[in-house]
Amino acid sequence: MHLISSNSTVDPPTDRLQLSAEWSNTTDVRVTAVGDVDMSTARRFTEFVFRRAGNCRRLTLDMTQVTFFDCAGISALESVKERCGEANVALEIAPAQCVSRVMMLCEQLCA
């Protein structure tokens, strides 16, 4: 059984990606992704983050349980980063190793 506190929301699970959000207070939200962030799930990931983080001041993306991450995931993170910058939202990403690796490769290619 998985208990969800009243300050949490969960997106209906799919085979490939599960998303949830939890507010620690009225301005801080943590979005957790479990599974694959790829071409087939990146749009849902981005839309979930945008819906849940609309009024926050600090957004933490817990991606420590992401099992696959590709260029569509990078594009999704870039969209989130851009939107956070426009709204003065502090963004923190806690990446899994596969997320860190793709981010590092992209930084090296773009440097």
Backbone as ProteinMPNN parsed JSONL, in Angstrom:
{"seq_chain_A": "MHLISSNSTVDPPTDRLQLSAEWSNTTDVRVTAVGDVDMSTARRFTEFVFRRAGNCRRLTLDMTQVTFFDCAGISALESVKERCGEANVALEIAPAQCVSRVMMLCEQLCA", "coords_chain_A": {"N_chain_A": [[0.847, -1.171, 0.0], [0.491, 2.22, -0.768], [0.714, 5.218, 0.738], [-0.503, 8.472, 0.44], [0.046, 11.748, 1.295], [-2.124, 14.525, 2.113], [-1.107, 16.744, 0.861], [-0.056, 15.975, -1.528], [0.11, 14.921, -4.954], [-0.609, 12.527, -7.466], [0.16, 11.336, -10.638], [-1.711, 9.262, -12.817], [-0.326, 6.016, -12.994], [1.8, 4.751, -15.6], [3.087, 2.245, -17.812], [5.676, 3.02, -18.235], [6.443, 5.475, -16.994], [6.096, 7.067, -13.917], [4.69, 9.702, -12.105], [4.801, 12.057, -9.461], [3.84, 14.599, -7.106], [4.766, 16.654, -4.403], [4.142, 18.989, -1.902], [6.116, 20.784, 0.3], [5.628, 23.052, 1.635], [3.742, 26.065, 1.079], [5.128, 27.158, -1.05], [7.157, 25.508, -1.993], [7.798, 22.781, -4.046], [8.157, 19.331, -4.76], [8.784, 17.317, -7.423], [8.578, 14.039, -8.397], [9.98, 11.627, -10.475], [9.647, 8.403, -11.785], [10.991, 5.858, -13.591], [11.075, 5.811, -17.185], [12.184, 8.64, -19.0], [11.631, 9.683, -21.942], [11.25, 9.852, -25.547], [8.575, 9.065, -25.733], [7.452, 9.767, -23.31], [8.275, 12.264, -22.435], [6.827, 14.622, -22.997], [4.53, 14.347, -21.377], [5.803, 14.36, -18.898], [6.853, 17.02, -18.842], [4.454, 18.549, -19.008], [3.187, 17.708, -16.64], [4.976, 18.698, -14.699], [4.774, 21.477, -15.242], [2.046, 21.926, -14.618], [1.97, 21.307, -11.868], [3.866, 22.967, -10.707], [3.136, 25.572, -10.974], [2.683, 27.798, -9.216], [4.845, 27.901, -7.519], [7.878, 28.715, -5.683], [10.191, 27.404, -5.36], [11.399, 24.626, -7.026], [11.94, 21.247, -6.971], [13.251, 18.671, -8.781], [13.052, 15.403, -8.472], [14.809, 13.029, -9.742], [16.018, 10.686, -9.23], [15.159, 8.112, -9.474], [14.843, 7.611, -12.114], [15.078, 5.539, -14.896], [15.767, 5.447, -17.557], [16.902, 7.815, -19.896], [16.81, 10.195, -22.409], [17.521, 12.251, -25.351], [15.075, 13.57, -25.656], [14.317, 13.831, -23.039], [16.253, 15.645, -22.156], [15.463, 17.874, -23.64], [12.981, 18.298, -22.439], [13.808, 18.976, -19.826], [15.191, 21.342, -20.417], [13.056, 22.967, -21.23], [11.647, 23.149, -18.806], [13.618, 24.389, -17.235], [13.872, 26.847, -18.591], [11.278, 27.936, -18.267], [11.2, 28.12, -15.472], [13.222, 30.022, -15.073], [12.046, 32.287, -16.283], [9.97, 32.716, -14.499], [11.188, 33.245, -12.121], [11.745, 31.047, -10.433], [13.398, 28.92, -8.267], [15.34, 26.235, -9.29], [16.084, 22.886, -8.714], [17.775, 19.926, -9.422], [17.771, 16.54, -8.794], [19.554, 14.076, -9.927], [19.408, 10.776, -11.457], [21.962, 8.355, -12.271], [21.872, 7.845, -15.044], [20.612, 10.134, -15.98], [22.394, 12.158, -15.213], [24.571, 11.443, -16.801], [23.707, 11.873, -19.497], [23.163, 14.615, -19.327], [25.741, 15.577, -18.805], [27.096, 14.822, -21.169], [25.726, 16.421, -23.019], [26.427, 18.98, -22.099], [29.175, 18.921, -22.645], [29.172, 18.722, -25.436], [27.983, 21.116, -26.144], [29.691, 23.022, -25.245]], "CA_chain_A": [[0.0, 0.0, 0.0], [1.232, 3.479, -0.856], [-0.068, 6.31, 1.314], [-0.177, 9.792, -0.092], [-0.466, 12.791, 2.177], [-3.071, 15.435, 1.471], [-0.405, 17.765, 0.091], [0.592, 15.286, -2.638], [-0.704, 14.479, -6.081], [0.035, 11.48, -8.239], [-0.358, 11.126, -11.979], [-1.977, 7.835, -12.993], [0.889, 5.361, -13.473], [1.839, 4.065, -16.883], [4.121, 1.217, -17.788], [7.024, 3.554, -18.396], [6.772, 6.644, -16.179], [5.186, 7.46, -12.845], [4.993, 11.054, -11.645], [4.081, 12.512, -8.28], [4.263, 15.912, -6.615], [4.517, 16.866, -2.982], [4.465, 20.332, -1.44], [6.583, 20.83, 1.686], [4.913, 24.225, 2.145], [2.965, 26.67, -0.01], [5.967, 27.644, -2.151], [8.159, 24.516, -2.392], [7.22, 21.539, -4.559], [9.073, 18.29, -5.235], [8.198, 16.42, -8.42], [9.352, 12.805, -8.476], [9.784, 10.819, -11.681], [10.119, 7.027, -11.651], [10.883, 5.155, -14.87], [11.737, 6.343, -18.379], [11.859, 9.949, -19.565], [12.104, 9.543, -23.313], [10.401, 10.453, -26.568], [7.161, 8.748, -25.526], [6.964, 10.243, -22.008], [8.814, 13.589, -22.088], [5.777, 15.649, -23.025], [3.72, 14.179, -20.166], [6.658, 14.824, -17.81], [6.874, 18.483, -18.862], [3.118, 19.052, -18.677], [2.961, 17.445, -15.219], [5.776, 19.671, -13.941], [4.186, 22.807, -15.411], [0.78, 22.003, -13.869], [2.188, 21.23, -10.422], [4.8, 23.984, -10.225], [2.664, 26.86, -11.452], [2.755, 28.9, -8.248], [5.885, 27.661, -6.52], [9.089, 29.544, -5.697], [11.295, 26.443, -5.435], [11.013, 23.362, -7.647], [12.934, 20.184, -6.929], [12.945, 17.522, -9.622], [13.688, 14.186, -7.967], [14.935, 12.115, -10.874], [16.925, 9.634, -8.771], [14.616, 6.799, -9.828], [14.688, 7.532, -13.564], [15.835, 4.376, -15.361], [16.224, 5.714, -18.919], [16.816, 9.249, -20.16], [17.398, 10.457, -23.719], [17.525, 13.655, -25.781], [13.755, 14.153, -25.38], [14.376, 14.207, -21.631], [17.032, 16.893, -22.095], [14.587, 18.93, -24.147], [11.987, 18.55, -21.39], [14.473, 19.719, -18.75], [15.454, 22.696, -20.918], [11.781, 23.698, -21.165], [11.382, 23.431, -17.394], [14.614, 25.379, -16.805], [13.505, 28.135, -19.188], [10.06, 28.433, -17.606], [11.575, 28.51, -14.108], [13.952, 31.287, -15.176], [11.087, 33.358, -16.567], [9.089, 32.925, -13.347], [12.02, 33.391, -10.922], [11.6, 29.855, -9.6], [14.658, 28.21, -8.059], [15.236, 24.862, -9.785], [17.096, 21.937, -8.262], [17.574, 18.613, -10.027], [18.464, 15.415, -8.173], [19.524, 13.153, -11.058], [19.931, 9.415, -11.466], [23.203, 8.302, -13.04], [21.598, 7.958, -16.488], [20.286, 11.539, -16.241], [23.665, 12.891, -15.107], [25.428, 11.124, -17.94], [23.217, 12.577, -20.684], [23.372, 16.047, -19.098], [27.172, 15.833, -18.945], [27.419, 14.741, -22.594], [25.176, 17.614, -23.677], [27.265, 20.118, -21.717], [30.443, 18.81, -23.368], [28.932, 19.0, -26.851], [27.571, 22.51, -26.329], [30.722, 23.918, -24.712]], "C_chain_A": [[0.888, 1.228, 0.0], [0.327, 4.589, -0.338], [0.422, 7.634, 0.764], [-0.783, 10.826, 0.837], [-1.361, 13.742, 1.397], [-2.389, 16.526, 0.652], [0.368, 17.149, -1.077], [-0.401, 15.002, -3.745], [0.095, 13.453, -6.859], [-0.643, 11.402, -9.59], [-0.653, 9.638, -12.122], [-0.751, 7.138, -13.585], [0.712, 4.776, -14.869], [2.912, 2.999, -16.767], [5.514, 1.819, -17.7], [7.404, 4.698, -17.474], [5.68, 6.91, -15.158], [5.646, 8.814, -12.321], [4.177, 11.366, -10.407], [4.637, 13.866, -7.864], [3.898, 16.022, -5.149], [4.991, 18.266, -2.607], [4.919, 20.251, 0.007], [6.003, 22.038, 2.401], [4.229, 24.871, 0.941], [3.807, 27.117, -1.2], [6.978, 26.63, -2.672], [7.484, 23.223, -2.829], [8.336, 20.617, -5.037], [8.298, 17.403, -6.193], [9.136, 15.224, -8.545], [8.967, 12.04, -9.733], [10.402, 9.446, -11.446], [9.911, 6.334, -12.99], [11.626, 5.879, -15.973], [11.241, 7.74, -18.737], [12.484, 9.947, -20.959], [11.095, 10.153, -24.279], [8.914, 10.203, -26.303], [6.598, 9.305, -24.222], [7.364, 11.675, -21.678], [7.743, 14.668, -22.062], [4.898, 15.565, -21.774], [4.49, 14.643, -18.935], [6.612, 16.347, -17.715], [5.527, 19.066, -18.462], [2.795, 18.847, -17.203], [3.705, 18.469, -14.371], [5.155, 21.055, -14.045], [2.891, 22.953, -14.622], [1.021, 22.073, -12.366], [3.018, 22.384, -9.884], [4.368, 25.396, -10.582], [2.842, 28.017, -10.495], [3.862, 28.723, -7.224], [7.033, 28.663, -6.665], [10.327, 28.661, -5.79], [10.743, 25.13, -5.97], [12.183, 22.397, -7.552], [12.442, 19.052, -7.812], [13.743, 16.335, -9.1], [13.674, 13.166, -9.099], [15.861, 10.954, -10.527], [16.442, 8.238, -9.128], [14.292, 6.69, -11.323], [15.615, 6.422, -14.061], [16.348, 4.523, -16.792], [15.957, 7.176, -19.217], [17.508, 9.523, -21.483], [17.291, 11.935, -24.079], [16.163, 14.318, -25.589], [13.664, 14.573, -23.918], [15.15, 15.498, -21.43], [16.18, 18.058, -22.561], [13.529, 19.295, -23.112], [12.605, 19.355, -20.25], [14.796, 21.146, -19.173], [14.187, 23.545, -20.872], [11.448, 24.085, -19.734], [12.333, 24.509, -16.891], [14.264, 26.769, -17.328], [12.292, 28.741, -18.489], [10.363, 28.87, -16.177], [12.32, 29.839, -14.11], [13.032, 32.464, -15.406], [10.242, 33.709, -15.346], [9.856, 33.126, -12.043], [11.8, 32.264, -9.926], [12.966, 29.189, -9.491], [14.456, 26.749, -8.452], [16.4, 24.04, -9.27], [16.762, 20.584, -8.876], [18.42, 17.602, -9.271], [18.444, 14.279, -9.196], [19.945, 11.725, -10.706], [21.2, 9.429, -12.313], [22.947, 8.457, -14.538], [21.256, 9.396, -16.872], [21.566, 12.373, -16.217], [24.536, 12.673, -16.328], [24.992, 11.876, -19.197], [23.42, 14.082, -20.528], [24.84, 16.417, -19.303], [27.585, 15.798, -20.42], [26.921, 15.966, -23.345], [26.001, 18.852, -23.349], [28.576, 20.101, -22.489], [30.266, 19.153, -24.842], [28.629, 20.469, -27.109], [28.628, 23.499, -25.864], [31.601, 24.472, -25.799]], "O_chain_A": [[1.911, 1.271, 0.683], [-0.719, 4.863, -0.927], [1.624, 7.869, 0.644], [-1.977, 10.787, 1.131], [-1.349, 13.754, 0.166], [-3.038, 17.17, -0.173], [1.337, 17.736, -1.559], [-1.6, 14.86, -3.505], [1.324, 13.506, -6.904], [-1.871, 11.401, -9.681], [0.096, 8.821, -11.588], [-0.193, 7.614, -14.574], [-0.382, 4.365, -15.259], [3.567, 2.875, -15.731], [6.429, 1.201, -17.155], [8.588, 4.88, -17.192], [4.496, 6.969, -15.49], [6.839, 9.044, -12.119], [3.009, 10.99, -10.309], [5.757, 14.232, -8.222], [2.851, 15.541, -4.715], [6.101, 18.672, -2.952], [4.204, 19.716, 0.854], [5.898, 22.05, 3.627], [4.154, 24.253, -0.121], [3.257, 27.425, -2.257], [7.602, 26.873, -3.705], [6.698, 22.639, -2.083], [9.32, 21.055, -5.633], [7.283, 16.811, -5.825], [10.336, 15.382, -8.772], [7.788, 11.834, -10.017], [11.532, 9.334, -10.971], [8.782, 6.233, -13.471], [12.672, 6.486, -15.74], [10.037, 7.993, -18.773], [13.681, 10.175, -21.131], [10.194, 10.884, -23.868], [8.082, 11.052, -26.622], [5.38, 9.316, -24.042], [6.838, 12.248, -20.724], [7.758, 15.537, -21.19], [4.561, 16.589, -21.18], [3.913, 15.246, -18.03], [6.364, 16.901, -16.645], [5.473, 19.991, -17.651], [2.192, 19.719, -16.577], [3.14, 19.041, -13.439], [5.021, 21.744, -13.033], [2.658, 23.998, -14.015], [0.342, 22.824, -11.666], [2.884, 22.743, -8.714], [5.171, 26.326, -10.496], [3.129, 29.13, -10.935], [3.818, 29.341, -6.16], [7.127, 29.369, -7.668], [11.383, 29.105, -6.24], [9.765, 24.589, -5.454], [13.288, 22.701, -8.002], [11.343, 18.533, -7.614], [14.961, 16.272, -9.267], [12.657, 12.528, -9.371], [16.422, 10.312, -11.415], [17.218, 7.283, -9.092], [13.561, 5.794, -11.745], [16.788, 6.371, -13.693], [17.262, 3.805, -17.199], [14.917, 7.717, -18.841], [18.661, 9.135, -21.672], [17.006, 12.77, -23.221], [16.105, 15.53, -25.378], [13.005, 15.562, -23.594], [14.757, 16.347, -20.63], [16.18, 19.118, -21.935], [13.216, 20.471, -22.93], [11.998, 20.307, -19.761], [14.684, 22.067, -18.364], [14.244, 24.72, -20.512], [11.018, 25.208, -19.471], [11.913, 25.438, -16.2], [14.349, 27.753, -16.593], [12.288, 29.927, -18.158], [9.838, 29.884, -15.718], [12.082, 30.688, -13.251], [13.207, 33.522, -14.8], [9.843, 34.861, -15.174], [9.251, 33.173, -10.972], [11.682, 32.498, -8.723], [13.615, 28.924, -10.503], [13.511, 26.103, -7.998], [17.558, 24.446, -9.374], [15.611, 20.149, -8.854], [19.629, 17.777, -9.122], [17.433, 13.589, -9.328], [20.729, 11.5, -9.784], [21.477, 10.413, -12.999], [23.715, 9.124, -15.23], [21.579, 9.83, -17.978], [21.79, 13.199, -17.102], [25.164, 13.605, -16.83], [25.829, 12.456, -19.889], [23.806, 14.756, -21.483], [25.147, 17.446, -19.904], [28.344, 16.657, -20.869], [27.62, 16.491, -24.212], [26.248, 19.682, -24.223], [29.044, 21.146, -22.94], [31.124, 19.809, -25.431], [28.973, 21.005, -28.163], [28.474, 24.702, -26.072], [32.519, 25.243, -25.518]]}, "name": "protein", "num_of_chains": 1, "seq": "MHLISSNSTVDPPTDRLQLSAEWSNTTDVRVTAVGDVDMSTARRFTEFVFRRAGNCRRLTLDMTQVTFFDCAGISALESVKERCGEANVALEIAPAQCVSRVMMLCEQLCA"}
